[in-house]
Amino acid sequence: METVLPYAATVLILVGIYALFALGLNIQWGFGGLINFGHVAFMAIGAYAMVILNLYGVPLALAILAGLAIAGSIGALLTIPALRLRADYLAIVTIGFAEILRYFLLNEGWLTGGAGGLIGFSRPLESIVPAEHYDLFLLGFIWGALLIALAALQRLAKSPWGRVLKSIREDEDVAKVLGKNVSSYKMQAFLLGSILAGFAGMMMAFYHSYVNPYYYYPIETFYAWIIVILGGSANYSGTILGALVLWIFLSGTRFLSPLVPLSDFTFAALRMALIGVLLVVLMLYRPQGILGNRRELTF
C-alpha cells in the first residue's frame, strides 16, 4: 500500500491536470467548432509566465493571476488574424504558433532557462504543508479547482452565451444574420480555453517543481484531443472521464513492459498505436464518445 497509494495519487494528479487542459479545448472545439492544434502553447505560456514573474519577486498569487491573464490575452489576440481563415488554416496557424513558442522557450535561455528549464519558484502553501504530504495536498487542490471549473462551465453552457456559441458552431452565417458578433464569441471561447490551459500548465509546474520546453511538444495537444473525443465533444463531464480513461491506460500498460519482448522505444510506440486503434473502434461504434450526445455530431 505504501507504494500503490503514492502512485495512485500521481495518476490522479495527472488526470486532474489533463482534464483541466482538455476542458479548455472542449470550449473551443466542442462548443465553438474551432480547431486548435496548438493548445499546448497556452499551457506553456501560463506556466512560464507564472514561474518567471515569481522568480523576479512577484508574490505567487499575483503571478498566478498575471499568468492566467497573459495566457488568455494571447489566446484572444491570436484569434484576430486566425478567425478570418477557414477551419483547416486556423489549425495550421495554431500548431505553427505552438512550435514557434516552444523554440523560443528553448533558445531564449536568458529569460526561460533554455533547455535546462527553470526551478526554485514558490508553490502554494509549500511552507505549511509537509514535503511528504505535498502531493496529496496538490491532488486536493487540483481536483477542487477542476470541480469548480466543471460547475462553472456547465452553468455557462446552459446560459444564452453557451447557446449562441453552439449556434455559431452549427451555422455561423445564421448566427450573423441574427445579429450575433461571431468574432467576439469566438475570441471569448479562445480566451476561456487558453486560461484553462494556462492554469493546467501552472499545476503541472507545481507538480514537477520545474518547467522545461520539452514538456510542451505537440503530442500534449493531441492528448487533449484524445480526451475530448473519448469523453464526448461538448460534454464537460465526459472530458473528466476521458482523462481518467486515457491516463489509466497509459499508466496501466507500463506494467506490461517486462512481459513483452520489445525494446522500451518499440513498446512505447505500440502503446500509442493501441490508443489509435481504440479511437478507431470508438468512432465506429460510438462516434459521439462515451458520454457524448449523438445530436452534437450533426454539425
Backbone torsions as a table, in degrees:
resi	resn	phi	psi	omega
1	MET	NA	-32.4	-179.8
2	GLU	-63.8	-24.9	177.5
3	THR	-91.7	-39.3	-174.5
4	VAL	-68.1	-44.2	-175.0
5	LEU	-63.5	-46.8	176.0
6	PRO	-61.6	-36.4	179.1
7	TYR	-67.0	-41.7	177.7
8	ALA	-63.3	-38.7	177.8
9	ALA	-63.3	-40.4	178.1
10	THR	-61.2	-46.2	179.7
11	VAL	-62.4	-42.8	-178.3
12	LEU	-69.2	-32.7	174.2
13	ILE	-62.3	-46.4	179.7
14	LEU	-65.3	-38.2	176.3
15	VAL	-59.5	-46.5	-179.9
16	GLY	-62.7	-43.6	-179.5
17	ILE	-63.5	-47.2	-177.0
18	TYR	-74.2	-25.0	173.7
19	ALA	-67.4	-43.1	175.2
20	LEU	-60.3	-44.8	179.3
21	PHE	-58.8	-46.7	-177.3
22	ALA	-74.4	-26.7	175.5
23	LEU	-59.4	-38.9	177.7
24	GLY	-62.0	-41.7	177.8
25	LEU	-66.7	-35.8	-178.9
26	ASN	-67.2	-31.5	173.2
27	ILE	-61.8	-47.0	-174.6
28	GLN	-72.0	-46.9	-176.9
29	TRP	-89.6	-51.2	-174.5
30	GLY	-62.9	-39.2	-177.8
31	PHE	-103.4	-34.2	-176.9
32	GLY	-98.7	-13.5	-178.1
33	GLY	69.3	22.8	-177.0
34	LEU	-97.4	123.9	-178.2
35	ILE	-86.0	113.7	-179.6
36	ASN	-118.6	104.8	177.3
37	PHE	-98.2	9.2	178.2
38	GLY	-122.1	29.4	-174.5
39	HIS	-59.0	-31.6	-177.9
40	VAL	-63.2	-24.0	-180.0
41	ALA	-59.0	-37.9	-176.5
42	PHE	-79.0	-24.6	169.3
43	MET	-62.3	-44.9	179.6
44	ALA	-67.1	-42.7	-178.5
45	ILE	-61.0	-46.8	179.5
46	GLY	-60.5	-45.9	-177.9
47	ALA	-65.1	-51.2	-176.5
48	TYR	-67.6	-39.0	178.7
49	ALA	-61.2	-45.8	179.5
50	MET	-63.5	-45.8	-177.1
51	VAL	-65.6	-47.6	-177.7
52	ILE	-62.7	-45.1	179.4
53	LEU	-61.8	-43.1	179.9
54	ASN	-64.8	-39.9	179.2
55	LEU	-67.2	-24.5	176.4
56	TYR	-90.0	11.7	171.8
57	GLY	101.6	0.9	178.1
58	VAL	-75.3	131.5	177.6
59	PRO	-54.6	147.7	-172.2
60	LEU	-57.5	-44.4	-177.7
61	ALA	-60.0	-43.2	178.6
62	LEU	-68.9	-36.3	178.2
63	ALA	-63.8	-39.2	177.7
64	ILE	-63.6	-47.9	-179.8
65	LEU	-62.1	-42.1	179.0
66	ALA	-65.4	-40.4	178.5
67	GLY	-61.9	-41.0	177.9
68	LEU	-65.3	-41.4	179.6
69	ALA	-64.8	-40.9	180.0
70	ILE	-65.9	-45.3	179.1
71	ALA	-60.8	-46.1	-179.4
72	GLY	-65.5	-41.0	-178.7
73	SER	-65.3	-43.5	179.3
74	ILE	-65.5	-38.8	176.5
75	GLY	-60.8	-41.8	179.3
76	ALA	-68.1	-41.9	-179.7
77	LEU	-65.2	-33.9	179.4
78	LEU	-63.0	-26.8	-178.5
79	THR	-73.4	-19.8	-175.3
80	ILE	-59.3	-52.4	174.6
81	PRO	-81.0	-32.3	-170.1
82	ALA	-72.9	-33.2	-174.5
83	LEU	-74.7	-7.8	174.4
84	ARG	-83.8	-6.2	-177.2
85	LEU	-96.5	162.6	172.9
86	ARG	-68.3	163.4	-174.0
87	ALA	-56.6	-41.4	-178.4
88	ASP	-68.2	-34.6	177.2
89	TYR	-71.8	-34.5	174.9
90	LEU	-60.0	-40.6	178.0
91	ALA	-61.5	-41.5	180.0
92	ILE	-66.1	-42.6	179.5
93	VAL	-60.1	-45.1	-175.7
94	THR	-69.4	-42.3	179.7
95	ILE	-69.5	-33.6	176.2
96	GLY	-65.2	-42.4	177.7
97	PHE	-61.1	-42.0	-179.8
98	ALA	-62.3	-40.8	-179.7
99	GLU	-71.6	-38.3	175.6
100	ILE	-60.1	-44.1	179.7
101	LEU	-63.7	-42.7	-178.8
102	ARG	-62.6	-41.4	178.6
103	TYR	-69.9	-31.8	174.4
104	PHE	-62.9	-46.6	179.3
105	LEU	-62.1	-35.0	-177.7
106	LEU	-73.7	-33.8	-171.2
107	ASN	-102.3	-23.0	-178.4
108	GLU	-92.9	68.4	-175.1
109	GLY	-63.6	-25.9	179.3
110	TRP	-59.7	-27.1	-178.6
111	LEU	-108.3	-42.2	-170.0
112	THR	-103.5	-6.5	-175.1
113	GLY	83.7	-3.8	178.3
114	GLY	59.6	-144.1	-177.5
115	ALA	-65.1	-22.3	179.4
116	GLY	-77.7	-15.8	178.2
117	GLY	73.7	-168.4	-178.2
118	LEU	-129.0	140.2	176.0
119	ILE	-135.7	176.4	173.2
120	GLY	87.5	8.7	178.8
121	PHE	-86.4	163.5	-177.9
122	SER	-75.8	156.2	173.1
123	ARG	-127.5	153.3	-176.1
124	PRO	-58.1	128.0	175.5
125	LEU	54.2	28.3	-176.7
126	GLU	-63.4	-31.0	-178.3
127	SER	-80.1	-12.8	-177.4
128	ILE	-102.2	-44.6	-176.6
129	VAL	-79.8	128.4	177.5
130	PRO	-59.4	144.6	-175.9
131	ALA	-57.8	-37.5	-177.3
132	GLU	-71.0	-15.2	179.9
133	HIS	-111.8	7.0	-172.7
134	TYR	-67.3	-35.8	179.0
135	ASP	-61.7	-38.1	177.9
136	LEU	-66.6	-40.6	175.8
137	PHE	-61.0	-45.8	-179.1
138	LEU	-63.5	-36.9	176.2
139	LEU	-58.9	-48.7	178.6
140	GLY	-63.8	-39.2	-179.8
141	PHE	-63.8	-46.9	-178.2
142	ILE	-65.5	-46.3	-178.3
143	TRP	-70.7	-30.5	173.3
144	GLY	-63.8	-45.5	177.4
145	ALA	-63.5	-38.1	179.9
146	LEU	-64.2	-43.4	-179.4
147	LEU	-68.2	-37.0	176.3
148	ILE	-64.3	-44.7	178.5
149	ALA	-61.9	-41.6	179.6
150	LEU	-60.9	-47.1	-179.8
151	ALA	-62.4	-42.9	-179.0
152	ALA	-65.8	-41.9	-177.7
153	LEU	-70.6	-36.8	177.6
154	GLN	-65.3	-38.1	176.6
155	ARG	-66.0	-41.3	179.8
156	LEU	-66.0	-36.8	-179.6
157	ALA	-63.9	-30.5	-179.1
158	LYS	-89.0	-3.5	-178.5
159	SER	-83.8	169.5	174.8
160	PRO	-55.9	-34.6	178.9
161	TRP	-60.1	-46.3	-179.7
162	GLY	-64.9	-38.7	-179.8
163	ARG	-68.6	-38.2	177.3
164	VAL	-65.2	-42.3	-179.5
165	LEU	-61.5	-40.9	178.3
166	LYS	-68.1	-34.0	177.7
167	SER	-66.7	-34.9	176.1
168	ILE	-65.8	-40.9	177.8
169	ARG	-59.8	-41.0	-173.5
170	GLU	-81.6	-36.4	178.3
171	ASP	-160.9	95.9	-175.9
172	GLU	-62.1	-37.4	-177.4
173	ASP	-65.9	-39.2	178.7
174	VAL	-63.7	-41.7	178.3
175	ALA	-60.9	-39.6	177.9
176	LYS	-64.0	-43.8	-179.9
177	VAL	-60.6	-34.0	179.7
178	LEU	-80.5	4.3	173.6
179	GLY	90.3	12.8	-179.5
180	LYS	-85.5	139.9	177.3
181	ASN	-82.0	91.1	-172.8
182	VAL	-61.2	-44.5	-178.6
183	SER	-61.0	-39.8	179.6
184	SER	-64.2	-43.0	179.9
185	TYR	-65.8	-40.2	177.7
186	LYS	-64.4	-40.3	178.5
187	MET	-63.0	-40.7	178.8
188	GLN	-64.7	-38.6	178.5
189	ALA	-64.6	-42.6	177.6
190	PHE	-64.5	-40.4	-179.9
191	LEU	-61.1	-49.5	-179.3
192	LEU	-64.0	-43.9	179.6
193	GLY	-62.9	-38.1	-179.7
194	SER	-70.1	-36.3	176.9
195	ILE	-62.2	-44.4	179.3
196	LEU	-65.5	-39.3	177.0
197	ALA	-63.8	-42.1	178.3
198	GLY	-62.5	-39.9	178.3
199	PHE	-65.4	-41.0	176.5
200	ALA	-60.5	-39.5	177.7
201	GLY	-62.5	-39.3	177.2
202	MET	-64.1	-41.9	179.3
203	MET	-64.5	-36.7	176.6
204	MET	-65.5	-39.2	177.7
205	ALA	-64.1	-41.4	177.9
206	PHE	-63.7	-38.7	-178.6
207	TYR	-66.1	-43.6	-177.6
208	HIS	-86.6	-16.0	-171.9
209	SER	57.5	34.2	-168.9
210	TYR	-170.4	142.1	170.6
211	VAL	-126.4	146.3	-174.3
212	ASN	-153.6	139.1	-179.5
213	PRO	-57.9	-25.2	-177.2
214	TYR	-72.1	-7.8	174.8
215	TYR	-76.8	-11.2	-165.5
216	TYR	-119.4	41.7	173.9
217	TYR	-71.3	158.6	179.6
218	PRO	-55.8	-26.6	-178.8
219	ILE	-57.9	-27.4	179.0
220	GLU	-63.8	-40.5	176.3
221	THR	-61.5	-40.9	-176.4
222	PHE	-75.6	-20.9	167.1
223	TYR	-61.7	-42.5	178.9
224	ALA	-63.8	-40.3	177.4
225	TRP	-63.3	-42.1	177.9
226	ILE	-59.0	-44.1	-179.1
227	ILE	-61.6	-45.6	-179.5
228	VAL	-63.9	-42.6	-180.0
229	ILE	-66.7	-42.4	179.1
230	LEU	-61.7	-49.4	-174.9
231	GLY	-76.0	-34.9	-178.7
232	GLY	125.0	124.5	178.2
233	SER	-62.1	140.4	179.7
234	ALA	63.1	25.4	175.5
235	ASN	-129.9	108.1	-174.8
236	TYR	-72.0	-37.2	176.1
237	SER	-63.5	-37.1	177.8
238	GLY	-63.7	-30.1	177.8
239	THR	-63.0	-42.5	178.4
240	ILE	-65.1	-42.9	178.4
241	LEU	-63.7	-41.0	178.3
242	GLY	-61.5	-41.2	177.5
243	ALA	-64.0	-39.6	179.4
244	LEU	-65.1	-45.2	-179.9
245	VAL	-62.9	-45.5	-177.9
246	LEU	-62.1	-47.1	-174.9
247	TRP	-76.6	-28.0	172.0
248	ILE	-65.4	-40.3	178.0
249	PHE	-65.1	-49.3	-177.7
250	LEU	-63.6	-39.6	-178.5
251	SER	-76.7	-41.0	-177.4
252	GLY	-68.0	-37.3	-177.6
253	THR	-72.1	-16.3	176.7
254	ARG	-60.5	-32.1	-177.8
255	PHE	-71.9	-12.3	179.1
256	LEU	-84.8	-11.3	-175.8
257	SER	-54.3	-44.9	179.6
258	PRO	-65.8	-19.6	-176.6
259	LEU	-90.0	-10.9	-175.9
260	VAL	-110.2	126.0	-177.3
261	PRO	-78.1	61.9	-179.9
262	LEU	-132.4	155.5	174.9
263	SER	-68.2	162.6	-179.6
264	ASP	-60.4	-40.3	-179.5
265	PHE	-64.2	-45.8	-179.1
266	THR	-65.6	-40.0	-179.6
267	PHE	-65.4	-39.4	177.6
268	ALA	-62.7	-41.3	178.2
269	ALA	-64.8	-37.8	179.0
270	LEU	-64.0	-39.4	178.9
271	ARG	-62.2	-41.9	178.6
272	MET	-67.2	-36.7	176.8
273	ALA	-63.5	-38.4	178.4
274	LEU	-64.1	-37.0	176.1
275	ILE	-61.6	-41.7	177.2
276	GLY	-60.9	-42.2	178.5
277	VAL	-63.3	-43.3	179.2
278	LEU	-61.7	-38.7	178.6
279	LEU	-66.9	-39.2	177.9
280	VAL	-62.4	-45.1	178.4
281	VAL	-61.6	-42.7	179.0
282	LEU	-61.8	-42.7	-179.5
283	MET	-65.9	-29.3	179.7
284	LEU	-74.1	-41.4	-171.4
285	TYR	-106.4	-21.9	176.2
286	ARG	-149.6	72.9	-173.6
287	PRO	-62.9	-21.2	179.8
288	GLN	-80.2	-3.3	-178.0
289	GLY	91.7	175.9	-173.6
290	ILE	-63.0	-46.9	-178.4
291	LEU	-112.0	7.9	-176.2
292	GLY	-73.7	164.9	179.1
293	ASN	-106.0	125.6	-177.7
294	ARG	-57.9	-28.5	179.7
295	ARG	-65.9	-22.1	178.7
296	GLU	-69.1	-16.1	-178.6
297	LEU	-85.6	-8.3	-172.6
298	THR	-66.4	-25.7	-178.3
299	PHE	-75.1	NA	NA
